[in-house]
Amino acid sequence: MNTKLTLRMEVRLIDRAKQAAEKRGKSVSQMVSEFFDSLEDAPRSKPGLPPITSALHGSLRGRTLSRDDYRRHLRDKYL
């Protein structure tokens, strides 16, 4: 069953949507419908970590560090 949906958008966005639909040989309604339909199928996985963060991830697991440890590290590094 199809029913009507009203969307409120800026004029420039509506114009862009109409141009994109024309290029694809579809209506704006079809494009919006396909977009919402694709949301159900989208995998819900976490995005990957950046390479440096990924390399460091878990490196301190099992260690207990305090503020004093961090301050000592900064003092040794910068003094």
C-alpha positions in Angstrom: 0.0 0.0 0.0 1.4 3.4 -0.9 0.6 6.5 1.0 1.6 10.1 0.7 4.5 11.6 2.8 5.3 15.3 2.9 8.9 16.4 3.4 10.0 19.9 4.1 13.4 20.8 2.7 15.3 23.8 1.4 14.6 24.6 -2.2 18.2 24.0 -3.3 18.1 20.5 -1.7 14.9 19.7 -3.5 16.4 20.9 -6.8 19.4 18.6 -6.2 17.2 15.7 -5.4 15.2 16.2 -8.6 18.4 16.4 -10.7 19.8 13.2 -9.1 16.5 11.4 -9.7 16.5 12.5 -13.3 20.0 11.2 -13.8 19.1 7.9 -12.4 15.8 7.6 -14.3 13.8 7.5 -11.1 11.4 9.7 -9.1 12.4 11.5 -5.9 9.8 9.3 -4.2 11.5 6.1 -5.5 14.9 7.4 -4.3 13.6 8.2 -0.8 11.8 4.9 -0.6 15.0 3.0 -1.6 17.0 5.0 1.0 14.6 4.1 3.8 14.5 0.5 2.7 18.3 0.3 2.8 18.3 1.4 6.4 16.9 -2.0 7.5 19.6 -3.9 5.7 22.5 -1.8 6.8 24.9 -3.7 9.1 25.1 -2.2 12.5 28.8 -2.7 13.1 31.2 -0.3 14.7 33.4 1.7 12.4 37.0 0.6 12.5 39.6 2.4 14.6 42.3 4.5 12.9 45.5 2.5 12.4 47.5 4.2 15.2 44.6 3.8 17.7 44.1 0.2 16.6 47.8 -0.6 17.2 47.6 0.9 20.7 44.2 -0.6 21.6 44.6 -2.9 24.6 48.2 -2.1 25.2 47.6 -1.1 28.9 45.1 -4.0 29.6 45.7 -5.5 33.0 47.9 -2.5 34.2 46.8 -0.1 36.9 48.0 3.4 36.4 47.4 6.4 38.7 47.6 10.1 38.2 51.0 10.1 39.9 52.2 7.6 37.3 51.0 9.9 34.5 52.6 13.0 36.2 55.8 11.1 36.6 55.7 10.2 32.9 55.2 13.8 31.9 57.9 15.1 34.2 60.4 12.5 32.8 59.4 13.3 29.2 59.5 17.1 29.4 62.2 17.9 32.0 
